[in-house]
């Protein structure tokens, strides 16, 4: 039998399939379909220092090959998460990744400090958030911003630190290097691409926020390209995500340079997708004499 275990920054996952942040909540709803122990891990809904109501609706719409969302980081806040969600999650037999967001460096640091002494296995830093103190520029769109927020959080974070990179940049590999240089233990990529849809009857954007994050199968080629580019420049592991819907997609992402995978938008149309992908990966490995996933990671042969 193929060995599906992977190690990311010292955290061992029983398989590479991790539920992506924002698509899985805190796991309770999906637990009605299958035990969460079937997953390698869960990246929880983005958590902020205080409760956030999110953006006004409409905030989700379908697109060709995917969806747009501008939910606005709706969440109950870190204290509620620690008190009400984490005790239940800790009993589910899977790795727990806390996705942390904020509007200023102090927000990130304060949230991380509250999580330091909990059973969370890893912190995922969502840096695709506006930096309010810097005029609304996203932390993740400049090398200075990536380095600055990562290095600041690193000083306060006792857990393995994974930085989630934004694809809305000119050179993703530069952002990857900046995160690694600032002390990141791993990278997750890519976050959503900025997109827009317009209602031709009202002439208004379909999403109240005007723009939203594009995810789903349409972004897979972009994600593969970016993971491949970043993997050429950094030594830390990459968790690949963006449009993975099948086991074939998963193999591609591993070959591009990913060590583990996050599964997101496909969960809305097929909650069992991670289970099917894990089974397909196992069969593929057995049929091709592959004993461990590390044999696939970065195995693409460029022309």
Number of C-alpha atoms within 10 A of each C-alpha: 11 16 15 21 16 20 15 20 18 11 12 15 19 18 22 30 26 26 29 25 24 19 18 22 17 23 20 15 10 15 12 9 10 13 14 21 15 16 22 26 26 27 25 26 25 24 29 25 23 15 16 14 13 13 15 12 12 15 19 16 16 14 15 8 12 16 18 24 21 23 21 16 19 17 21 19 17 23 17 15 20 16 10 12 17 18 13 13 20 15 10 18 14 21 24 23 24 28 24 26 25 25 19 16 18 14 16 25 22 17 23 29 16 15 23 16 10 13 16 18 20 26 25 25 26 24 25 21 19 18 19 14 10 12 8 11 15 19 27 29 22 20 19 14 20 27 22 18 23 27 19 16 24 19 11 16 21 15 21 20 24 29 28 26 26 25 21 17 15 10 15 24 21 18 24 32 20 22 30 23 15 18 20 25 23 25 28 26 25 26 24 23 18 16 15 17 16 13 10 9 6 8 8 12 15 22 23 16 17 15 18 24 16 26 28 24 19 17 20 20 15 15 24 25 15 21 29 22 18 23 22 12 13 19 13 19 21 29 25 31 30 31 29 31 22 18 21 14 19 26 22 20 31 28 22 27 27 31 23 28 27 25 28 24 23 20 18 11 9 11 16 14 20 27 15 15 22 21 13 17 23 21 16 16 20 15 10 8 11 17 15 17 23 20 12 20 21 19 15 14 7 5 3
